[in-house]
Amino acid sequence: MDMKKVNSLDFPEFVSVFRNVVERCPLVAAAVWSHRPFSGLEDLENHFFAFIDALPKSGQEGILRCHPDLAGRDVLMGRLSDESRREQSHAGLTSLKTHDRLRLLHLNQEYRKRFGFPFVVAALLSDRATVFQELARRMHCQPESELRTALDEVKKIIHLRLIDLLDSHYFGVEPPQGRGSERRQDASERGDPAPQASSDLEDDPHTHTKEVEN
């Protein structure tokens, strides 16, 4: 799908295609649709980033809570989204031996207790060893710092999922670094409107998806 096709999508089509760019949050895609036409991948993803950045802390945490635990119950029950299943499989997390799976389960639980949301990492850029190392390292971060880090990982996931949906020539684009502040500044200089934060996401966007889906 090229950008011309993306810009031609009506609202239901756009939401259907981009509904899981942000894991289980089609309302983000619904908000981004209104900013058409997009000039390219960077412009499109900037609007996804800006929406997340504009949310209050509770909404940002809600975005994170929509992500499944790595190698968690959703894997065992077959409830992962297609995107998450592909990403976790790439990192070797859907075929862990019992010892490693139980160890990851324990680390995930400890992480949730500390921060209130699941551990999120761009699995397509990781392997199982990296996942364990990062989870152990980030467990000791301060909550505000870890929230920023987790949202950075969400943005990497957004970038990679958009690449997967768009033309293959975008595969040479590097994943976003940091919090996307430079890209937001570029968008501001172009005069691009910033998306408004949705109060529906302040608690947990997972609970507000059915209206868009239907």
C-alpha positions as CSV (number, residue, x, y, z in Angstrom):
1,M,0.0,0.0,0.0
2,D,1.5,3.4,-1.0
3,M,0.7,6.8,0.5
4,K,-1.7,7.7,-2.3
5,K,-3.8,4.7,-1.4
6,V,-3.6,5.6,2.3
7,N,-4.8,9.1,1.6
8,S,-7.7,7.7,-0.4
9,L,-9.1,5.5,2.4
10,D,-12.3,6.6,4.0
11,F,-12.7,6.5,7.7
12,P,-13.9,2.9,8.2
13,E,-11.2,1.6,5.8
14,F,-8.4,3.6,7.4
15,V,-9.4,2.4,10.9
16,S,-9.6,-1.2,9.6
17,V,-6.2,-1.1,8.1
18,F,-4.4,0.8,10.9
19,R,-6.4,-0.3,13.9
20,N,-3.6,-2.2,15.5
21,V,-0.6,0.0,14.7
22,V,-1.0,1.0,18.3
23,E,-1.7,-2.4,20.0
24,R,-5.5,-2.9,20.5
25,C,-6.1,0.9,20.2
26,P,-8.2,1.6,17.0
27,L,-9.3,4.9,18.5
28,V,-5.8,6.2,17.9
29,A,-6.1,5.3,14.2
30,A,-9.5,7.0,14.2
31,A,-8.0,10.2,15.5
32,V,-5.1,10.1,13.0
33,W,-7.4,9.7,10.0
34,S,-8.6,13.3,10.3
35,H,-5.1,14.6,9.5
36,R,-5.0,13.4,5.9
37,P,-3.4,13.9,3.5
38,F,-0.1,12.5,4.7
39,S,3.1,13.3,2.8
40,G,4.8,10.1,3.7
41,L,5.7,7.5,6.3
42,E,7.3,10.1,8.6
43,D,4.4,12.4,8.5
44,L,1.9,9.6,9.1
45,E,3.8,8.2,12.1
46,N,4.4,11.7,13.5
47,H,0.6,12.0,14.0
48,F,0.5,8.7,15.9
49,F,3.4,9.9,18.0
50,A,1.8,13.3,18.7
51,F,-1.5,11.7,19.8
52,I,0.4,9.6,22.4
53,D,2.5,12.5,23.5
54,A,-0.6,14.7,24.0
55,L,-2.3,12.1,26.3
56,P,-2.1,12.6,30.1
57,K,0.0,10.2,32.1
58,S,-3.0,8.0,32.8
59,G,-3.8,7.7,29.1
60,Q,-0.2,6.9,28.2
61,E,-0.2,4.2,30.8
62,G,-3.4,2.9,29.3
63,I,-1.7,2.6,25.9
64,L,1.0,0.5,27.6
65,R,-1.6,-1.7,29.4
66,C,-3.1,-2.7,26.0
67,H,0.1,-4.6,25.2
68,P,0.3,-8.3,26.2
69,D,2.9,-9.7,28.5
70,L,5.8,-11.2,26.6
71,A,5.4,-15.0,26.5
72,G,2.5,-14.6,28.8
73,R,-1.0,-16.1,29.1
74,D,-2.2,-14.6,25.8
75,V,0.5,-16.7,24.0
76,L,-0.6,-19.9,25.7
77,M,-4.3,-19.1,25.1
78,G,-3.7,-18.1,21.4
79,R,-5.1,-14.6,22.1
80,L,-2.3,-12.5,20.6
81,S,-3.0,-10.1,17.8
82,D,-1.4,-11.2,14.5
83,E,1.2,-8.4,14.9
84,S,2.2,-9.3,18.4
85,R,2.4,-13.0,17.6
86,R,4.7,-12.3,14.6
87,E,6.9,-10.0,16.7
88,Q,7.1,-12.3,19.7
89,S,7.9,-15.2,17.5
90,H,10.7,-13.3,15.8
91,A,12.3,-12.7,19.2
92,G,11.9,-16.4,20.0
93,L,9.4,-15.8,22.8
94,T,6.7,-18.2,21.6
95,S,8.9,-21.2,21.8
96,L,10.6,-20.8,25.2
97,K,11.6,-23.8,27.3
98,T,9.6,-24.2,30.5
99,H,12.4,-22.8,32.7
100,D,12.8,-19.6,30.6
101,R,9.0,-19.1,30.3
102,L,8.6,-19.3,34.1
103,R,11.5,-17.0,34.6
104,L,10.0,-14.5,32.2
105,L,6.6,-14.9,33.8
106,H,8.1,-14.0,37.2
107,L,10.0,-11.0,35.8
108,N,6.8,-9.7,34.0
109,Q,4.9,-10.0,37.3
110,E,7.5,-8.1,39.2
111,Y,7.7,-5.4,36.6
112,R,3.9,-4.9,36.6
113,K,4.0,-4.6,40.4
114,R,6.6,-1.9,40.2
115,F,5.2,0.2,37.3
116,G,1.6,-0.7,36.9
117,F,1.8,-1.7,33.2
118,P,3.4,-4.5,31.2
119,F,7.0,-4.6,30.0
120,V,7.0,-3.3,26.4
121,V,9.9,-3.8,24.0
122,A,10.1,-3.7,20.2
123,A,10.5,-7.5,19.8
124,L,11.3,-7.2,16.1
125,L,14.5,-5.5,17.1
126,S,15.3,-7.9,19.9
127,D,16.1,-11.6,20.6
128,R,15.3,-13.6,23.7
129,A,18.6,-12.8,25.4
130,T,18.1,-9.0,24.8
131,V,14.5,-9.2,26.2
132,F,15.7,-10.8,29.4
133,Q,18.6,-8.4,29.8
134,E,16.4,-5.3,29.1
135,L,13.7,-6.5,31.5
136,A,16.2,-7.0,34.3
137,R,17.8,-3.7,33.6
138,R,14.7,-1.6,33.3
139,M,13.2,-3.2,36.5
140,H,15.5,-0.8,38.4
141,C,14.6,2.4,36.6
142,Q,12.6,5.2,38.2
143,P,8.9,5.2,37.3
144,E,9.0,8.5,35.3
145,S,12.0,7.4,33.3
146,E,10.6,4.0,32.7
147,L,7.3,5.4,31.4
148,R,9.3,7.4,28.8
149,T,11.4,4.4,27.9
150,A,8.3,2.2,27.4
151,L,6.6,4.8,25.2
152,D,9.8,5.0,23.1
153,E,9.4,1.3,22.6
154,V,5.7,1.8,21.6
155,K,6.9,4.3,19.0
156,K,9.4,1.9,17.6
157,I,6.6,-0.7,17.3
158,I,4.4,1.9,15.6
159,H,7.1,2.6,13.1
160,L,7.8,-1.0,12.3
161,R,4.1,-1.8,11.9
162,L,3.5,1.1,9.6
163,I,6.5,-0.1,7.5
164,D,4.8,-3.5,7.3
165,L,1.6,-1.9,6.0
166,L,3.2,0.5,3.5
167,D,5.3,0.1,0.4
168,S,8.4,-2.1,0.7
169,H,10.7,0.8,-0.2
170,Y,10.2,2.1,3.4
171,F,12.1,-0.8,4.8
172,G,15.3,1.2,4.7
173,V,14.0,3.7,7.2
174,E,15.6,3.6,10.6
175,P,13.3,3.2,13.7
176,P,12.7,6.4,15.7
177,Q,15.1,7.3,18.4
178,G,14.3,8.9,21.7
179,R,10.8,10.3,22.2
180,G,10.3,11.6,18.7
181,S,10.9,15.2,19.8
182,E,12.8,16.1,16.7
183,R,10.1,14.7,14.5
184,R,7.4,16.6,16.4
185,Q,9.5,19.8,16.0
186,D,9.7,19.2,12.2
187,A,5.9,18.7,12.1
188,S,5.4,21.9,14.0
189,E,7.6,23.9,11.6
190,R,5.5,22.6,8.7
191,G,2.4,23.8,10.5
192,D,0.9,20.3,10.9
193,P,-2.0,20.3,13.4
194,A,-1.3,18.3,16.5
195,P,-4.0,15.7,17.4
196,Q,-6.1,16.3,20.5
197,A,-5.8,13.9,23.4
198,S,-8.9,11.7,23.8
199,S,-10.4,11.5,27.3
200,D,-11.5,8.0,26.3
201,L,-7.9,6.9,26.7
202,E,-7.2,8.5,30.1
203,D,-8.0,5.3,32.0
204,D,-7.4,2.3,29.6
205,P,-8.0,2.6,25.9
206,H,-8.6,-1.2,25.7
207,T,-12.0,-0.6,27.2
208,H,-13.0,1.9,24.5
209,T,-12.3,0.0,21.3
210,K,-15.7,-1.5,20.5
211,E,-17.4,1.7,19.3
212,V,-14.7,2.2,16.6
213,E,-14.7,-1.5,15.7
214,N,-18.4,-1.6,15.1
